[in-house]
Amino acid sequence: MVKTVAALGALCLIPHLIYCQEQPDRLSSGAAADSPNLALISFDRFLDTYQWDGRTSYRAITGNLSFSLSEQFLSTIIRTDRNRITDRQQFDLSARYRLGEQWKAAAQASSFILSDNRSIGISNVSYNAVYGGVEYRPFTTVTILPLIGLRFENQIDPSGASKSGDQRDRGVSYLINLSSDSLEYEGYRTQIGGRLQYDKLTPRILESRNINLNAEKVFFERTRNRFQFSYSRNRRDFYSPVDEVTRQQFNVSNNIETRSEDAFAIADSLDYGMGDKLLLTLQGNLFTREIDRETRYRSYSAGKPVPNTTIGELRIGGAAQLGYHPGKYFDGFVQFAFQERDENHRVQPDDSLSQSGLAAVTRLEERKNNQARRTTLASAMTFTPLNAHTITISGSASLLRYDTPSADNDDDRDELWYIANVTTHHRINRHLQLRVSADVNLTHRVYISSKRSADNTWNRIFRISPRLEYNLSGEIRSENIFEVLANYTAYDFEYPASPIRSFVFRQLGFIDSTTMTITRRLRLDLFGQWRIYERGELQWDSFTERPVNYFEDRTYSAVVGYALSRSLLFSAGIRYFSQLRFGYAGSERIIESFLRSSGPITSIVWNVSGRTEFSIQGWYEQQSQTGTTKRSFTNMTMFLRVQL
C-alpha cells in the first residue's frame, strides 16, 4: 500500500515531465513516423517492476524479390519474495518473388514463445511454422494466397500434473488469404478480406477462418448507405490434466479440451439528407455467436466429469438519429436507440449421464441464462452566439431491463440512467481562455426479487470543473484546473441494524501547470496539485452524514530544461508528494498516518541524427511513513528508436 500510494505521486509527474519535452524549440525527430523500417528498444523500471520491450520492423524490395519481417520481444520481472518472470516473443517473416504479371512465389515463417514462471493455466507455450505457396492476382485489386507448410507446437504443463512433461506436436498446416482493394460495382465501393487456417497437429486440431465484406454507396450529396458483414470461426484444442482413472481407461497422458466459437455479424447504416439542414441516420445490427466447450476423454467411473456445454449469444439493435445543422451558430441532434441481448447456456446431449444427473447439470447451466434490453434517448446541442463563446448541452436517459428466466437466479433488475452535461468555452482575449464544465450522473438500480431488494440503490454524482488557460506569446503558458465532485450512494431500504450503509464521497482539487520560456535554450516548468477528499456514512432522507476518513494529497515539482542544441535537451528538477490520512473520534478529526515522498528527477533526450533518437528519464525518491523506517526507490525509463 505504501508503494502504491507513493507511486500515484510519480504518475502525476510523468505526463508533466513528458509535456515539458514537447516544445518546438527543443528538438524534432527527423525520422518519418510512418516508416515501416524501424528498430525500437525501451526499458522501464517502476518500483519493483522491470520491463523490456524490443521491436523491429523491416521491408525491402530488391529486383523481383520483396520481403518483410517483424520481431517483438517483451519481458517483465516483478520482484517479490519469488520473482515473477514473463517473456513473450513474436517473429514473422514473409517473402515474395515475382514470376509474372499475376504470379509470385511466396514463403512465410512465424514463431511465438510465451514463458511464465507462474503456475497459472497455460503459461508456457511455443509454436514455429513455415509455409510455401504462390500468390495469384486474377485482377489488379484482388489477391489470393494459398500456402501449405508445417507447424511445430510445444505446451508445458506448469502445474506438474502431467506425468509426460512437455507436449510436442507437429503436423501439416494449410493457409489461404484473400484480400482486395476498393472494388467498384454499380456504384458500390466494396472491400473483401478473408483468411482460412487449418492445423492438423494429431491428436489436436487448430482452426480459424473469417471473412469480412464492407460496401458503401453514395447516392447523392449526403445520402449514402454503408453495409458490413463478417463471419468467423475459431477452434483451439488444449492439453489439460487428466485423472488417474481416465488415464488408464483411455491410455492417455493428458486430456484435451476443445473450445470453438462461431460468430456472425451484419450491420447497415443509411444517411439521408433532408435538405441542407437535416440529416436522418438509420442504423441496424445483428450479431450472433455460439461457443462450445468439450472434454475429449470422459470417465464416469471417476466421478462426475465436467459436462460439455454450449453458450449461445444473440444481439440485435437499431438506432435512429436526426441531426439539425442550420449554420455555424447551432448544431444538434436527437437519437433513439434500442439494443437487445440474449444469452443461453445449455448442456450438450450426453447418453452416458443418468436422467437425474443430466437434469442437475442442466439446471446449473440454465441458471446462467439472461436477457437484457436497453433503450436510450440522447440529445446534444452546441450554440455559438459569438465566435469567442461556445455552449454545449448534452443529455441522455437509458433504461436497462435485465431478466433471468431461471427461478434459481434472483438477479433480475431494472437500471435507469440519467446523464447531463453543460460545457461553456469563452475566449476572453488572445491570451486568456475559460472553460467550465458541469456534469450530473444519476443511476437507480432496482432488483425485482424481494430477496434482493435490500441492494436497491440510487447513485448520484455531481461535478463542476472550471479551467483557465493563459498564454503570453508562448513565453508563459499556464493552465489552472479547479474541480468539485460529490458522489452519493443511498440504499432504498436501509435499517439501523443493517451492516450495509449508504455512503458519500466528496473531492476538491486544484491543479496548476506553468511553463516559462526564459531564453531560447532555457525554460522552467512548474507543477502543483492539491486534493482533499473524504468518505462518510450517509443518511439520505435527512441528508446527514457521519465522516469516516479524510485525506489530503499534495504534489509539487519544478523542472529546469536546457537545450544544448536543437538535438540535445537536458532537464533536472525535484518532485515532492505527501498524503495525510485522518480518522474521526466523534466529530474530531485525528491524524492516522502520514506519507511523504521526495527526490530529484532528470531526463535526457538526444536526437542523434534524423534517423536515431534516444531518451532516458529517471527519478529517485525517499519515502517516509508513520510507523515505518525511511525507504528509497529508483525508477527509470529508457527508449531508443532507429529508422533503418
KELUMNU-47476 format. One record per residue (C-alpha): residue number from 1; residue in one letter; x, y, z. Coordinates in steps of 0.5 Angstrom, whole numbers, plus 2048, in hexadecimal, padded with zeros to 3 digits. Layout:
! residues N
seq	type	east	north	up
NUM	A	X	Y	Z
...
This chain:
! residues 644
seq	type	east	north	up
1	M	800	800	800
2	V	806	805	802
3	K	809	804	7FB
4	T	802	804	7F7
5	V	800	80B	7FA
6	A	807	80E	7F9
7	A	807	80C	7F2
8	L	801	810	7F1
9	G	805	816	7F2
10	A	80A	813	7ED
11	L	805	812	7E8
12	C	802	819	7E9
13	L	809	81C	7E7
14	I	80B	817	7E1
15	P	805	81B	7DC
16	H	808	821	7DE
17	L	80F	81F	7DD
18	I	80E	81D	7D6
19	Y	80A	823	7D5
20	C	810	827	7D7
21	Q	814	824	7D1
22	E	80F	825	7CB
23	Q	810	82C	7C9
24	P	812	82E	7C2
25	D	819	832	7C4
26	R	81C	82C	7C7
27	L	81D	826	7C2
28	S	819	823	7BD
29	S	819	81C	7BA
30	G	81B	81B	7B3
31	A	819	814	7B2
32	A	813	813	7AF
33	A	80D	811	7B4
34	D	80A	80C	7AE
35	S	810	809	7AC
36	P	810	801	7AD
37	N	817	800	7AE
38	L	818	801	7B5
39	A	81C	7FF	7BB
40	L	81A	801	7C2
41	I	81C	7FF	7C9
42	S	81A	801	7CF
43	F	81B	7FF	7D7
44	D	816	802	7DC
45	R	817	801	7E4
46	F	812	803	7E8
47	L	812	801	7F0
48	D	813	7F9	7F0
49	T	811	7F8	7E8
50	Y	816	7F8	7E3
51	Q	814	7F8	7DB
52	W	818	7F7	7D5
53	D	815	7F8	7CE
54	G	819	7F7	7C8
55	R	815	7F7	7C1
56	T	818	7F7	7B9
57	S	814	7F8	7B3
58	Y	817	7F8	7AC
59	R	815	7F8	7A5
60	A	819	7F8	79F
61	I	819	7F7	797
62	T	81F	7F4	793
63	G	81D	7F3	78C
64	N	818	7EE	78B
65	L	819	7EC	793
66	S	815	7EF	798
67	F	815	7ED	7A0
68	S	812	7F0	7A6
69	L	814	7EE	7AE
70	S	812	7F0	7B4
71	E	814	7EE	7BB
72	Q	812	7F0	7C2
73	F	815	7ED	7C9
74	L	811	7EF	7D0
75	S	814	7ED	7D6
76	T	811	7EF	7DD
77	I	814	7EE	7E4
78	I	810	7EF	7EA
79	R	815	7EF	7F0
80	T	812	7EC	7F6
81	D	813	7E6	7FB
82	R	813	7E2	7F5
83	N	815	7E6	7EF
84	R	80F	7E5	7E9
85	I	812	7E5	7E2
86	T	80E	7E5	7DC
87	D	812	7E5	7D5
88	R	80E	7E6	7CE
89	Q	811	7E5	7C7
90	Q	80E	7E6	7C1
91	F	811	7E5	7BA
92	D	80E	7E6	7B3
93	L	812	7E5	7AC
94	S	80F	7E6	7A5
95	A	812	7E6	79E
96	R	80F	7E6	797
97	Y	813	7E5	791
98	R	80F	7E8	78A
99	L	80E	7E2	785
100	G	80A	7E6	780
101	E	805	7EC	780
102	Q	800	7E8	784
103	W	804	7E2	788
104	K	809	7E3	78D
105	A	80D	7DD	791
106	A	80B	7DE	799
107	A	80E	7DC	79F
108	Q	80D	7DD	7A6
109	A	80F	7DC	7AD
110	S	80D	7DD	7B4
111	S	80F	7DC	7BB
112	F	80C	7DD	7C2
113	I	80E	7DC	7C9
114	L	80B	7DD	7D0
115	S	80E	7DB	7D6
116	D	80C	7DD	7DD
117	N	80E	7DA	7E4
118	R	807	7DB	7E7
119	S	804	7D4	7E7
120	I	7FD	7D7	7E5
121	G	7FA	7D4	7DF
122	I	7FD	7D3	7D8
123	S	803	7D8	7D9
124	N	809	7D4	7D5
125	V	807	7D3	7CE
126	S	80B	7D4	7C8
127	Y	80A	7D3	7C0
128	N	80E	7D3	7BA
129	A	80B	7D3	7B3
130	V	80E	7D3	7AC
131	Y	80A	7D4	7A5
132	G	80B	7D4	79E
133	G	806	7D5	798
134	V	804	7DA	793
135	E	801	7E1	792
136	Y	7FC	7E2	78D
137	R	7F9	7E8	78B
138	P	7F3	7E7	786
139	F	7F1	7EE	786
140	T	7F5	7F4	788
141	T	7F1	7F5	78E
142	V	7F1	7EE	790
143	T	7F6	7EA	793
144	I	7F5	7E2	795
145	L	7FB	7DF	799
146	P	7FA	7D7	79A
147	L	800	7D4	79F
148	I	802	7CE	7A2
149	G	807	7CC	7A7
150	L	809	7C9	7AE
151	R	807	7CB	7B5
152	F	80B	7C9	7BB
153	E	808	7CB	7C2
154	N	80A	7CA	7C9
155	Q	806	7CA	7CF
156	I	808	7CA	7D6
157	D	804	7C8	7DC
158	P	806	7CD	7E1
159	S	802	7C9	7E7
160	G	806	7C3	7E6
161	A	800	7BF	7E6
162	S	802	7BC	7DF
163	K	807	7B6	7E0
164	S	809	7B6	7D9
165	G	80C	7BD	7DA
166	D	80C	7C1	7D3
167	Q	807	7C0	7CE
168	R	80B	7C1	7C7
169	D	806	7C0	7C1
170	R	807	7C2	7B9
171	G	803	7C1	7B3
172	V	801	7C4	7AD
173	S	7FE	7CB	7AC
174	Y	7FA	7CE	7A7
175	L	7F9	7D5	7A6
176	I	7F5	7DA	7A1
177	N	7F5	7E1	7A1
178	L	7F0	7E5	79D
179	S	7F0	7ED	79C
180	S	7EE	7F2	798
181	D	7EF	7FA	797
182	S	7E9	7FE	795
183	L	7E4	7FB	790
184	E	7DF	7FF	78C
185	Y	7D8	7FB	78A
186	E	7D2	7FF	788
187	G	7D5	805	78D
188	Y	7D6	801	793
189	R	7DD	801	795
190	T	7DF	7FA	798
191	Q	7E5	7F7	79C
192	I	7E5	7F0	79E
193	G	7EA	7EC	7A2
194	G	7EB	7E5	7A5
195	R	7EF	7E0	7A8
196	L	7EF	7D9	7A9
197	Q	7F4	7D5	7AD
198	Y	7F4	7CD	7AF
199	D	7F9	7CA	7B3
200	K	7F9	7C2	7B4
201	L	7FD	7C1	7BA
202	T	7FB	7BA	7BB
203	P	7F8	7B9	7C0
204	R	7F6	7C0	7C0
205	I	7F3	7C5	7BB
206	L	7F3	7CC	7BB
207	E	7EE	7D0	7B6
208	S	7ED	7D7	7B5
209	R	7E9	7DA	7AF
210	N	7E6	7E1	7AE
211	I	7E3	7E5	7A8
212	N	7E1	7ED	7A8
213	L	7DE	7F1	7A3
214	N	7DD	7F8	7A3
215	A	7D9	7FC	79E
216	E	7D7	803	79D
217	K	7D3	807	798
218	V	7D2	80F	798
219	F	7CB	810	794
220	F	7CB	818	794
221	E	7CE	81D	799
222	R	7CE	81B	7A0
223	T	7C9	815	79E
224	R	7CD	80E	79F
225	N	7CD	807	7A1
226	R	7D2	803	7A5
227	F	7D2	7FB	7A6
228	Q	7D6	7F7	7AA
229	F	7D6	7EF	7AA
230	S	7DB	7EB	7AE
231	Y	7DC	7E3	7B0
232	S	7E1	7E0	7B4
233	R	7E2	7D9	7B7
234	N	7E8	7D7	7BC
235	R	7E9	7D1	7BF
236	R	7EF	7CF	7C3
237	D	7F1	7C8	7C7
238	F	7F5	7C9	7CD
239	Y	7F8	7C4	7D2
240	S	7F5	7C3	7D9
241	P	7F7	7BF	7DF
242	V	7F4	7B8	7DF
243	D	7F2	7B4	7E5
244	E	7F5	7AD	7E6
245	V	7EE	7A9	7E4
246	T	7ED	7AD	7DE
247	R	7F5	7AC	7DC
248	Q	7F4	7A4	7DD
249	Q	7EE	7A4	7D9
250	F	7F0	7A7	7D3
251	N	7F7	7A6	7D4
252	V	7F9	7AE	7D3
253	S	7FE	7B2	7D7
254	N	7F9	7B9	7D6
255	N	7F2	7BA	7D5
256	I	7F0	7BF	7CF
257	E	7EC	7C5	7D0
258	T	7E8	7C8	7CA
259	R	7E6	7CF	7C9
260	S	7E3	7D1	7C3
261	E	7DF	7D8	7C1
262	D	7DB	7D9	7BB
263	A	7D9	7E1	7BA
264	F	7D4	7E4	7B5
265	A	7D3	7EC	7B5
266	I	7CF	7F0	7B0
267	A	7CE	7F8	7B0
268	D	7CB	7FD	7AC
269	S	7CB	805	7AC
270	L	7C7	809	7A8
271	D	7C9	811	7A8
272	Y	7C3	815	7A4
273	G	7C4	81C	7A3
274	M	7BD	820	7A4
275	G	7BF	827	7A1
276	D	7C6	82B	7A3
277	K	7C4	82B	7AB
278	L	7C1	824	7AD
279	L	7C5	81D	7AC
280	L	7C1	817	7AE
281	T	7C5	811	7B0
282	L	7C2	80A	7B1
283	Q	7C7	804	7B4
284	G	7C5	7FD	7B5
285	N	7CA	7F7	7B7
286	L	7C9	7F0	7B8
287	F	7CF	7EB	7BC
288	T	7CE	7E4	7BE
289	R	7D3	7DF	7C0
290	E	7D4	7D8	7C3
291	I	7D9	7D6	7C8
292	D	7DB	7CE	7C9
293	R	7DF	7CB	7CF
294	E	7E0	7C4	7CE
295	T	7E5	7BF	7D2
296	R	7E7	7B9	7CE
297	Y	7E8	7B4	7D3
298	R	7E3	7B3	7D8
299	S	7E3	7AD	7DD
300	Y	7DC	7AD	7E1
301	S	7DF	7A8	7E6
302	A	7E4	7AD	7E9
303	G	7DE	7B1	7EB
304	K	7DA	7B7	7E8
305	P	7DE	7BA	7E2
306	V	7DD	7C1	7DF
307	P	7D8	7C1	7DA
308	N	7D8	7C3	7D3
309	T	7D5	7CA	7D3
310	T	7D3	7CF	7CD
311	I	7D2	7D6	7CE
312	G	7CD	7DA	7C9
313	E	7CD	7E1	7C9
314	L	7C8	7E6	7C4
315	R	7C9	7ED	7C4
316	I	7C4	7F2	7C0
317	G	7C3	7F9	7C0
318	G	7C2	7FF	7BC
319	A	7C2	807	7BC
320	A	7BF	80D	7B9
321	Q	7C2	814	7B9
322	L	7C0	81A	7B7
323	G	7C5	820	7B6
324	Y	7C4	827	7B5
325	H	7C9	82C	7B2
326	P	7C6	833	7B0
327	G	7CD	836	7B0
328	K	7D3	838	7B4
329	Y	7D0	83A	7BA
330	F	7CC	834	7BC
331	D	7CD	82D	7BB
332	G	7C9	827	7BF
333	F	7C6	820	7BE
334	V	7C1	81B	7C2
335	Q	7C2	814	7C2
336	F	7BD	80E	7C4
337	A	7C1	807	7C4
338	F	7BF	800	7C7
339	Q	7C3	7FA	7C8
340	E	7C1	7F3	7CA
341	R	7C6	7ED	7CC
342	D	7C4	7E6	7CE
343	E	7C9	7E1	7D1
344	N	7C7	7DA	7D1
345	H	7CB	7D4	7D5
346	R	7CA	7CD	7D3
347	V	7CD	7C6	7D4
348	Q	7CE	7C2	7CE
349	P	7CB	7BB	7CD
350	D	7CE	7B6	7D1
351	D	7CC	7AF	7D1
352	S	7D1	7AD	7D7
353	L	7CD	7B1	7DC
354	S	7C7	7AF	7E0
355	Q	7C1	7B3	7E0
356	S	7C2	7B6	7E6
357	G	7C9	7B7	7E5
358	L	7C7	7BB	7DF
359	A	7C2	7BF	7E2
360	A	7C6	7C1	7E7
361	V	7CC	7C4	7E3
362	T	7C6	7C7	7DE
363	R	7C3	7CB	7E4
364	L	7CA	7CD	7E6
365	E	7CB	7D0	7DE
366	E	7C4	7D3	7DE
367	R	7C5	7D7	7E4
368	K	7CA	7DB	7E0
369	N	7C5	7DD	7DA
370	N	7C4	7E4	7DA
371	Q	7C0	7E9	7D5
372	A	7C2	7F1	7D5
373	R	7BE	7F6	7D2
374	R	7C1	7FD	7D2
375	T	7BD	803	7CF
376	T	7C1	80A	7CE
377	L	7BE	811	7CD
378	A	7C4	816	7CC
379	S	7C5	81D	7C9
380	A	7CA	822	7C8
381	M	7CA	82A	7C6
382	T	7D0	82F	7C5
383	F	7CF	836	7C5
384	T	7D4	83B	7C2
385	P	7D1	842	7C4
386	L	7D7	845	7C2
387	N	7DE	843	7BF
388	A	7E1	843	7C6
389	H	7DC	840	7CA
390	T	7D9	839	7C9
391	I	7D4	835	7CE
392	T	7D3	82D	7CD
393	I	7CD	82A	7D1
394	S	7CC	822	7D0
395	G	7C8	81D	7D4
396	S	7C5	816	7D4
397	A	7C0	812	7D7
398	S	7C1	80A	7D7
399	L	7BD	804	7DA
400	L	7C0	7FD	7DA
401	R	7BC	7F7	7DC
402	Y	7C0	7F1	7DE
403	D	7BC	7EB	7DE
404	T	7BE	7E3	7E0
405	P	7B9	7DE	7DE
406	S	7BB	7D9	7E4
407	A	7B7	7D9	7EA
408	D	7BE	7D8	7EE
409	N	7C1	7DE	7EB
410	D	7BF	7E5	7EF
411	D	7C3	7EA	7EB
412	D	7BD	7ED	7E7
413	R	7BE	7F4	7E8
414	D	7BC	7FB	7E4
415	E	7C1	800	7E4
416	L	7C0	807	7E2
417	W	7C5	80C	7E0
418	Y	7C4	814	7DF
419	I	7CB	818	7DD
420	A	7CB	81F	7DB
421	N	7D1	824	7DA
422	V	7D2	82B	7D8
423	T	7D8	82E	7D6
424	T	7DA	835	7D4
425	H	7E0	838	7D1
426	H	7E2	83F	7D1
427	R	7E8	843	7CD
428	I	7E8	849	7D2
429	N	7EE	84C	7CE
430	R	7F4	849	7CA
431	H	7F8	847	7D0
432	L	7F2	844	7D4
433	Q	7ED	83F	7D4
434	L	7E8	83C	7D9
435	R	7E4	835	7D8
436	V	7DF	833	7DD
437	S	7DC	82C	7DD
438	A	7D7	829	7E2
439	D	7D4	822	7E2
440	V	7CE	81E	7E5
441	N	7CE	817	7E5
442	L	7C8	813	7E9
443	T	7C7	80C	7E9
444	H	7C2	808	7EC
445	R	7C2	800	7ED
446	V	7BC	7FC	7EF
447	Y	7BC	7F5	7F0
448	I	7B6	7F1	7EE
449	S	7B6	7EC	7F3
450	S	7B4	7EE	7FA
451	K	7BA	7E9	7FD
452	R	7BF	7EF	7F9
453	S	7BB	7F5	7FB
454	A	7C0	7F7	800
455	D	7C5	7F8	7FB
456	N	7C1	7FD	7F7
457	T	7C5	804	7F7
458	W	7C5	80B	7F4
459	N	7CC	80D	7F2
460	R	7CC	815	7F1
461	I	7D3	818	7EE
462	F	7D3	820	7ED
463	R	7DA	823	7EB
464	I	7DC	82A	7E8
465	S	7E2	82C	7E6
466	P	7E5	833	7E3
467	R	7EB	833	7DF
468	L	7EF	839	7DE
469	E	7F5	83A	7D9
470	Y	7FA	83F	7D8
471	N	7FF	840	7D2
472	L	803	846	7D2
473	S	806	845	7CA
474	G	809	83F	7CC
475	E	80E	842	7D1
476	I	809	840	7D7
477	R	804	83A	7D7
478	S	7FF	839	7DD
479	E	7FA	834	7DE
480	N	7F5	834	7E4
481	I	7F0	82F	7E6
482	F	7EB	82F	7EB
483	E	7E6	829	7ED
484	V	7E1	828	7F2
485	L	7DE	821	7F2
486	A	7D9	81D	7F6
487	N	7D6	816	7F6
488	Y	7D0	814	7FA
489	T	7CE	80D	7FA
490	A	7C8	80B	7FE
491	Y	7C4	805	7FF
492	D	7BD	805	7FE
493	F	7BC	800	804
494	E	7C0	801	80A
495	Y	7BF	7FF	811
496	P	7C3	802	817
497	A	7C6	7FA	819
498	S	7C8	7F9	811
499	P	7CF	7F9	810
500	I	7CF	7FC	80A
501	R	7CF	803	80A
502	S	7CE	809	805
503	F	7D4	80D	804
504	V	7D6	813	801
505	F	7DD	815	7FD
506	R	7DF	81D	7FC
507	Q	7E5	81F	7F9
508	L	7E8	826	7F8
509	G	7EE	827	7F4
510	F	7F2	82C	7F0
511	I	7F8	82C	7EB
512	D	7FD	831	7E9
513	S	802	830	7E3
514	T	806	835	7E1
515	T	80C	836	7DB
516	M	810	83C	7DB
517	T	815	83C	7D5
518	I	81B	840	7D8
519	T	81F	840	7D2
520	R	81F	83C	7CB
521	R	823	837	7CF
522	L	821	837	7D6
523	R	81A	836	7D9
524	L	816	835	7DF
525	D	811	830	7E1
526	L	80C	830	7E7
527	F	807	82C	7E9
528	G	803	82B	7EF
529	Q	7FD	827	7F1
530	W	7F9	828	7F8
531	R	7F3	823	7F9
532	I	7EF	822	7FF
533	Y	7E9	81C	7FF
534	E	7E5	819	805
535	R	7E1	813	806
536	G	7DB	812	80A
537	E	7D5	80E	80C
538	L	7CE	812	809
539	Q	7C7	813	80C
540	W	7C4	815	805
541	D	7BD	816	808
542	S	7C0	81B	80D
543	F	7C6	81D	809
544	T	7CA	81C	80E
545	E	7D1	818	80F
546	R	7D6	815	813
547	P	7DD	816	811
548	V	7E2	810	811
549	N	7E8	812	80D
550	Y	7EB	819	80B
551	F	7F1	819	806
552	E	7F6	81F	804
553	D	7FB	81E	7FE
554	R	800	823	7FB
555	T	804	822	7F5
556	Y	80A	827	7F3
557	S	80F	827	7EE
558	A	814	82C	7EB
559	V	818	82A	7E5
560	V	81D	82E	7E1
561	G	81E	82D	7DA
562	Y	825	82F	7D6
563	A	825	82D	7CE
564	L	82D	82D	7CD
565	S	82B	82D	7C6
566	R	825	82B	7C1
567	S	826	824	7C2
568	L	828	823	7C9
569	L	824	825	7D0
570	F	826	824	7D7
571	S	821	825	7DC
572	A	821	825	7E4
573	G	81D	826	7EA
574	I	819	824	7F0
575	R	813	821	7F2
576	Y	80F	821	7F9
577	F	809	81D	7FB
578	S	805	81C	801
579	Q	7FF	819	804
580	L	7FC	81A	80B
581	R	7F6	815	80D
582	F	7F1	817	812
583	G	7EC	813	816
584	Y	7E7	815	81B
585	A	7E5	815	822
586	G	7DE	817	822
587	S	7DF	81E	81E
588	E	7E6	81F	820
589	R	7EB	81E	81A
590	I	7F1	81A	81C
591	I	7F7	818	818
592	E	7F8	811	817
593	S	7FE	811	812
594	F	803	815	80E
595	L	807	813	808
596	R	80C	817	805
597	S	810	816	7FE
598	S	815	81B	7FB
599	G	81B	81B	7F7
600	P	81E	81D	7F0
601	I	81C	81C	7E9
602	T	820	81C	7E3
603	S	820	81B	7DB
604	I	824	81B	7D5
605	V	821	81B	7CE
606	W	826	81A	7C8
607	N	824	81A	7C1
608	V	82B	817	7BF
609	S	829	818	7B7
610	G	823	819	7B3
611	R	822	811	7B4
612	T	824	810	7BB
613	E	821	812	7C2
614	F	823	811	7C9
615	S	820	813	7CF
616	I	820	811	7D6
617	Q	81C	813	7DC
618	G	81D	812	7E4
619	W	81B	814	7EB
620	Y	81E	812	7F2
621	E	819	812	7F8
622	Q	81A	812	7FF
623	Q	813	80F	803
624	S	812	810	80A
625	Q	80B	80E	80D
626	T	808	80E	814
627	G	80B	807	818
628	T	810	805	813
629	T	817	807	811
630	K	819	80B	80B
631	R	81A	807	804
632	S	81D	80A	7FE
633	F	81B	808	7F7
634	T	81E	809	7F0
635	N	81A	809	7EA
636	M	81C	80A	7E2
637	T	819	80A	7DB
638	M	81E	809	7D5
639	F	81C	809	7CE
640	L	820	808	7C7
641	R	81D	809	7C0
642	V	821	808	7BA
643	Q	81E	808	7B3
644	L	821	803	7AF
